[in-house]
Amino acid sequence: MSLIDTAQLKIIERLPGWRARIFNSASMTFAHYEFAAGSTIHAHSHEQEEVWNVIEGELEVTVAGERHVAGPGMVAIVPPNTAHSVRALTDGRAIIVDHPLRPDFGG
């Protein structure tokens, strides 16, 4: 079994306001994000299924044109090859998991 202390991982700011600690397992990519109110992730899609687990704060998540507000304890599931975007309504934290792993994420 591998044990990872995410607090020891390098922080990567992939987009303004999105600071992540990223790592991969054999088949998944994990991103522990801290986000700033007003920051956005542009509409995009990728071959991986993506699951957003909101820990703190609120996110507006748009999946296939359907907009939802997700707060603590809520999960947004993005199917593979589906357009999605995100806007931070407040400061907060979320854990994002992609399957299969995303080699472009640099975890």
N, C-alpha and C positions, 0 to 999 in steps of 0.2 A: 504494500500500500504506500502511495505517495502522500505526503502531507505538505501543504503549501500555506505559508503565512502571507496572506495577501497584503498585509501592512508593510511587508518587506519588498514588495514588487515595485518596480519603477513606475512612476506616474507618467502617462502619455496623454497629451491634450490633442485628441484626434480632430476635433472641431472646436472653435471658440466656445467656452463654457462647458465643455464635456471632458472632464478629467477622469481617466480610467487606469485601473490596474488590471492587466489582461494576462491570461494564461490559457494553455490548452491541455486537455486530457488527450487520450489516444483518438477520440472521435468527436470531441466537442470543444468549443471555444467559450470561455467565460470572461465577461467584462464587468468589473465592479466599478460603477460610475458614480461620481459626484457631479451634479449638474447645477448650473446657475439659472435663475429666473430669466426668461426671455431668450435663452439659447435654443437653437433649432438644429434638427438633423433634416436635411433636404429629402424630398421624395426620391426613393430608390428601391431597387429590388435585388435579390441575390438568390442563389440556388438553395441556401440553407433555410430551414425552419428557424424562427427566432422567437424566444420567449422573454418578455420584459416583466420582471418582478419588482414592483415599486416598494421600496423600503421606507422612504421619507419623502414628503413633498407631493406635488401633483404634476402629472404630465398629460398633455393632450396628444393622444396617439391616433393617427389616421391610417387605417388599413383598408386598401381597395376602395378608397373614397368615403369610408365610414369613419366618422370622428367620434372619439370617446375620451372622457377624462378618467384617468387612473390615479388613485391615491394609495396610501399605505395598505399593504396586504392584497392589492389587486394585481392581476396578471393579464398581460396582453399577449396573445399568441398570433404570430405572423406566419402564415403558410409560406412554403417555398415559392419563389418566383412571383411574389405579390408586392405591388407597390405599397410603400409605407413611409410615413414621416412622423417626426416627433417635435413637440414644442414644450419647453419647460415653463409651466405656469408659476412655479415657485422654485426656490432652491431645494435640493433634495438629493436622494441617493437611490440607485436602482442596480439590480444585477441582471445582466442580459446573457442569455445562453443561446448559442447557435449550434445546430446539428445538421449535417456533419461539420467538423471544424472549419474555420475560415482561415486559411493560410495567409491571406492578405492582411489580417489583423495584427500580425507581429507579436503574438503572445509568447 
